[in-house]
Amino acid sequence: MQKASRCLLTLSLLSALAIGSVSTAMAGERLDNIMEKKVLRVGTPGDYRPFSMKEDGKFVGHDIELVQKMADVYGWKVEFVHSSWSNLAKDMADNKFDVAVGGITRSPARVLTGDFLPAYAPFGKVALIHKKNKDKLTSLEKLNSPDVTVIKNPGGTNEQFVLQNLTKAKILTHEKNYEIPELIAQGKGDLMITENAEAKLYAKKFPQLHAQFLDHPLTPVNYMGFWMPTDDADYTRVMNYLWNLMDLRGELKSLEKKYGV
């Protein structure tokens, strides 16, 4: 081998080692920060019952209880970061939190930029409608009509479904997701697109409402998931361990029963 070739090979090997050293040094940084500060930052829109809802100044719901139980294993304090559906991906990219919860759909788009803990809460898209329309709005084609008013909140997969499938309907946007069911009950709109758990909850809360398509959802079955950054394999491993521990202890089933998910 010529001297120039040997030098080039040596430089290549040193570069590779240097890159490997940097990667090793960076690995575990998120987990190290959490362990050092004993704080897990949890992002959530906090407007989607029964998963996450801000009530009386604090977050409550299925996901809130579950992530708290996971953090308790290591004695971490949970620091909630209020986000929104339209800013959730940006906030995660900007490192504003370590995990996002609150009824987050495991979507093909989200998995391109983040990792998910194991799936839970199977669902399909359904319509929360006013009871007066129970026998009228019986198919996707009938929802997609100029005389139908749909109210959606910005961001998230419910808005995507509306914009893709209800192009002929009149579409209104309302910022606060949790206020939309009452608007439908008041007759200010005909329906909102949501998932099984939320539709059943609000149909029970407001007698004027009906959860349409529960037995035959408008979309194939999908699942919720806790959404996390992908910058630390050690952190992902620990979070998966905590989820599995909750499953083995029966916490997952207990919370599913409590919140009807």
C-alpha positions, 0 to 999 in steps of 0.5 A: 500500500502506498504511503498516501493511501495509508495516510488517507486510510488512517485519517478515515479511521480517526474520523470514524473513531471521532464520530463514534466518540461524539455519538457515545458522548451524546447518547443518554444526554436526555436521560442523564438530565432527567436523572440529574434533575429528577424532573420529567417534562410532559407536554400535553394540549390538555383539552381531550377527555378522558386522556388529558384535561386541564381542570381547576388549574391542574391536568387530570385524566388517564394519560396524566395518571399513567405518566405520573405513576411511571415517573414515581418509579424513579422519584421523578417530579412531573413538570407539565408543559401546556402545548397545543395540537397545532404546535405539538410537533414543533414544541417537541422538536424545540425540546420543550418536553421529554414526552407528549401525552393526551390522547395522541394518535399513533400516525404515520406522520408522527412516527417519522419524527418521534418514537411511540411507547406501546399502543393503547386505547384502540379507536376509529374516527366517529362523529359526535352529532346532535340527536336530532340528526341521528337518523339523518347523518348515517354515512360519511357521504351524508356527513359530507354535505353542504347543509352540514356544519362541522366544527373542528379544532386546529391541529391533530388527526381529527382536523386532517380527517375533516379536511380530507373527507368533508370537503363539501360540508361547512367547516368551522374552526374552534380553538378549544377542543373541549368546548366543541361538544357543548356547541354541538349540543347548543345547535351551533354545529351539526357534528364534530369528528373525534374518537370512541372514548371522547364521543362516548364521554360527551354523549353521556354528559350532554343528553342532546348528543349522540355518538354515531358510528361507534360500531362501525367507525369511519376509519380502520382501527388505530391506537393512542400512544405516548410520543417521544423524541428519538435523540436518546436510545437509553431514555427510550429503553427506560420509558419502555421499561416503565410502560411494561412495568405498569402493564405487569402491575395491572396499572394499565388495565385499572386506568382503562377501566376507570376512564373507559378507554 
